[in-house]
Amino acid sequence: MSKICVIGTGYVGLVTGTCFADLGNVVTCLDVNPDRINKLNSGIMPIYEPGLEQLVKQNVSANRLSFTTDYPTALKGAEYAFIAVGTPSGNDGEADLRFVKSAAEAIADLAEESILVINKSTVPVGTGDWVAEVIKNRRGNRPLNFRVVSNPEFLREGSAISDFMNPDRVVLGSEDRKAANLVAQLYQPLRCTIMITDLRTAEMIKYASNAFLATRISFINEIGNICEEMGADVREVALGMGYDKRIGHSFLDAGLGWGGSCFPKDVKALEHMAVLHGTHPQLLQAVMEINRNQRRRAVMKLRKALKNLNEKTIGVLGISFKPNTDDIRDAAAIEIIHLLENEGAHIRAYDPQAMENARSVLKNVVLCENPYQVAENADALILATEWNEFKQLDFSRLKVLMKHPIILDGRNLWDPETVRSYGFTYIGVGRGNTTKP
Ligand SMILES: NC(=O)c1ccc[n+]([C@@H]2O[C@H](COP(=O)([O-])OP(=O)(O)OC[C@H]3O[C@@H](n4cnc5c(N)ncnc54)[C@H](O)[C@@H]3O)[C@@H](O)[C@H]2O)c1
C-alpha cells in the first residue's frame, strides 16, 4: 500500500487515482477547480466515463480515495505525486506547460522530505528535466530528495478504466533506475509489460504513438477520397488491408477525421518541437492537412447535395469527438457545425452525453432531445459520432419528419442499401459508387 497524490482530476487524473485506489493504495486526488471537487465529494462525476462512478464510490467508501482542492492536504505524507494536469495547445501549437509548472511549484513548496514526481500529462521532450529544475530552484536550500519519472498515459476515453487496468504496456522514463522501479511497483498488480527507458525517450514514445495513430486515420481517409472517385469501397479496402498481420485492422476507419483532447494538440506539439529543432516534419503536416480537409469535404458534400447551404436546416447526430465520452474538444461535429453556420445553415443537434458541454460552445444550435427531434424539417442529416443508439434508427420515421431525405453518414455506420430502401439519398465516406450525391 502506497500513499499517492494525483494532481489534476480530469479524464486521466481521476481514472488514474481511482484505479490506483482500487489496487489498494491510499490516493488523494487534487484539483484547482472547486466545482469539480465539490461534485466528486457529493458522489457526482464531473465527466462521463463508463464504470467510473461505481469504482469511485467503492473506493471512497473503503477510505482509500479522497478529493481535495487543498495542496497541503493532498501532499501530506505522499510518496508519489502524479502530475495529470492539462497540456493544451499554445498559440503556436506548442504544448502550454503553465499547469505543469504550477503543479511542480506546489510540490516544491509542500512535499515533505522525499517524493517521486511522476509526469503523466503528455509533455514535450525535455519537460521531465525542466520539471526537476523548477522544483530544485523553487525549493532553494530546503532539502528534498526527489526524482522525476515520465509515465505517459495511453488510456482512451470511453474505455479508460479497462485500458488503465489492462494496458498494452506501461512506459516509465527516468535517469534513475531505482526511481523507475519504485513507480513500476505500483503497476506490478496489473501483470503487464513495463518498459523502462530514459526520460526523453519515454516522453517521445507518447507523441510518436499518437502521431502514428492519427497518421493511420489520415491515411485511410486519403485512400477513402480516392475510392470515392474510383468506385471502390474504403471499408472493404481497410478490411482487406487489415488481414495482413503487418497492418492490422485498428485505426483504419474512414470518416470525418480524428479529434478529441489528444491527437490534434499532440500532433501539433510534435510538429512544433520538430520545426523548432530544425527538422522538416512533412508527414505530420500532411496528416493534419488531410484531417482538416476531411471536415471541409463533408460540408462540400452537403453543399453539393443541397445546391447551397444558405438558410438550410442541417441535423447533426452526435457531438462528442467519439462515442462513449462527453468530451467535445476538437470534435469533428463542432468544426463541421461552425463551417455549416458560416455558409448560412441552421443547425439542430443531439448527443447522448455531450449536451451539457455542447451548450457552452454551440450558442446558435437548437439542441434536441433525440434524433427524431433533430430530423424535424431538416434538409439533411449528418451522422458525426457513431454512438450505439444511432445504429438502429427508425428510418421511415426520420423520412416523414425531414424536409429532404438526405443523409451524410460521416462514420459509415449504416448499410447504404438499407438507408436507400427507405427513400433516402445516402452519402457515405469513401464508399465509391454509393457515395456521390
Ligand atoms: N484525455 C485523454 O484521453 C488522455 C489520454 C492520455 C493522455 N492524456 C494527457 O493527460 C493530460 C490530462 O488530460 P485530461 O484529458 O485528463 O485533461 P482534463 O482537462 O480533463 O483535466 C485536467 C485537470 O487538471 C486540472 N488542473 C489544471 N491545473 C492544475 C493545477 N495546477 N493543480 C491541480 N489541478 C490542475 C484542471 O482543473 C482539470 O480538471 C494531458 O496532458 C493529456 O494530453 C489525456
The ligand as an SDF file (V2000), in Angstrom:
LIG
                    3D

 44 48  0  0  0  0  0  0  0  0999 V2000
   -7.9710   12.5870  -22.1060 N   0  0  0  0  0  0  0  0  0  0  0  0
   -7.3000   11.5550  -22.5830 C   0  0  0  0  0  0  0  0  0  0  0  0
   -7.8670   10.6340  -23.1890 O   0  0  0  0  0  0  0  0  0  0  0  0
   -5.8010   11.4610  -22.3720 C   0  0  0  0  0  0  0  0  0  0  0  0
   -5.1540   10.2490  -22.6320 C   0  0  0  0  0  0  0  0  0  0  0  0
   -3.7790   10.1830  -22.4450 C   0  0  0  0  0  0  0  0  0  0  0  0
   -3.0750   11.2970  -22.0180 C   0  0  0  0  0  0  0  0  0  0  0  0
   -3.7310   12.4640  -21.7980 N   0  0  0  0  0  0  0  0  0  0  0  0
   -2.9590   13.6080  -21.3090 C   0  0  0  0  0  0  0  0  0  0  0  0
   -3.1630   13.7280  -19.9110 O   0  0  0  0  0  0  0  0  0  0  0  0
   -3.1920   15.1040  -19.5270 C   0  0  0  0  0  0  0  0  0  0  0  0
   -4.5060   15.4170  -18.8430 C   0  0  0  0  0  0  0  0  0  0  0  0
   -5.5410   15.2250  -19.7700 O   0  0  0  0  0  0  0  0  0  0  0  0
   -7.0750   15.2250  -19.3600 P   0  0  0  0  0  0  0  0  0  0  0  0
   -7.8560   14.9230  -20.5730 O   0  0  0  0  0  0  0  0  0  0  0  0
   -7.2470   14.4230  -18.1340 O   0  0  0  0  0  0  0  0  0  0  0  0
   -7.2440   16.7740  -19.0010 O   0  0  0  0  0  0  0  0  0  0  0  0
   -8.5310   17.4930  -18.3540 P   0  0  0  0  0  0  0  0  0  0  0  0
   -8.5760   18.8290  -18.9700 O   0  0  0  0  0  0  0  0  0  0  0  0
   -9.7040   16.5940  -18.4310 O   0  0  0  0  0  0  0  0  0  0  0  0
   -8.1470   17.6290  -16.8180 O   0  0  0  0  0  0  0  0  0  0  0  0
   -7.0860   18.4000  -16.3590 C   0  0  0  0  0  0  0  0  0  0  0  0
   -7.4320   18.8280  -14.9300 C   0  0  0  0  0  0  0  0  0  0  0  0
   -6.2910   19.4550  -14.3590 O   0  0  0  0  0  0  0  0  0  0  0  0
   -6.7570   20.4960  -13.5060 C   0  0  0  0  0  0  0  0  0  0  0  0
   -5.6520   21.4200  -13.2160 N   0  0  0  0  0  0  0  0  0  0  0  0
   -5.1110   22.3780  -14.0110 C   0  0  0  0  0  0  0  0  0  0  0  0
   -4.0970   22.9960  -13.3710 N   0  0  0  0  0  0  0  0  0  0  0  0
   -3.9790   22.4100  -12.1680 C   0  0  0  0  0  0  0  0  0  0  0  0
   -3.0920   22.5820  -11.0680 C   0  0  0  0  0  0  0  0  0  0  0  0
   -2.1080   23.4670  -11.1010 N   0  0  0  0  0  0  0  0  0  0  0  0
   -3.2750   21.8120   -9.9760 N   0  0  0  0  0  0  0  0  0  0  0  0
   -4.2520   20.9020   -9.9360 C   0  0  0  0  0  0  0  0  0  0  0  0
   -5.1120   20.6750  -10.9430 N   0  0  0  0  0  0  0  0  0  0  0  0
   -4.9600   21.4130  -12.0490 C   0  0  0  0  0  0  0  0  0  0  0  0
   -7.9090   21.0910  -14.2730 C   0  0  0  0  0  0  0  0  0  0  0  0
   -8.7640   21.8250  -13.4300 O   0  0  0  0  0  0  0  0  0  0  0  0
   -8.5760   19.8360  -14.8530 C   0  0  0  0  0  0  0  0  0  0  0  0
   -9.5710   19.3340  -14.0030 O   0  0  0  0  0  0  0  0  0  0  0  0
   -2.9520   15.8960  -20.8000 C   0  0  0  0  0  0  0  0  0  0  0  0
   -1.5840   16.1810  -20.9220 O   0  0  0  0  0  0  0  0  0  0  0  0
   -3.3850   14.9390  -21.8910 C   0  0  0  0  0  0  0  0  0  0  0  0
   -2.7350   15.1830  -23.1120 O   0  0  0  0  0  0  0  0  0  0  0  0
   -5.0780   12.5670  -21.9470 C   0  0  0  0  0  0  0  0  0  0  0  0
  1  2  1  0
  2  3  2  0
  2  4  1  0
  4  5  1  0
  4 44  2  0
  5  6  2  0
  6  7  1  0
  7  8  2  0
  8  9  1  0
  8 44  1  0
  9 10  1  0
  9 42  1  0
 10 11  1  0
 11 12  1  0
 11 40  1  0
 12 13  1  0
 13 14  1  0
 14 15  2  0
 14 16  1  0
 14 17  1  0
 17 18  1  0
 18 19  2  0
 18 20  1  0
 18 21  1  0
 21 22  1  0
 22 23  1  0
 23 24  1  0
 23 38  1  0
 24 25  1  0
 25 26  1  0
 25 36  1  0
 26 27  1  0
 26 35  1  0
 27 28  2  0
 28 29  1  0
 29 30  1  0
 29 35  2  0
 30 31  1  0
 30 32  2  0
 32 33  1  0
 33 34  2  0
 34 35  1  0
 36 37  1  0
 36 38  1  0
 38 39  1  0
 40 41  1  0
 40 42  1  0
 42 43  1  0
M  CHG  2   8   1  16  -1
M  END
$$$$
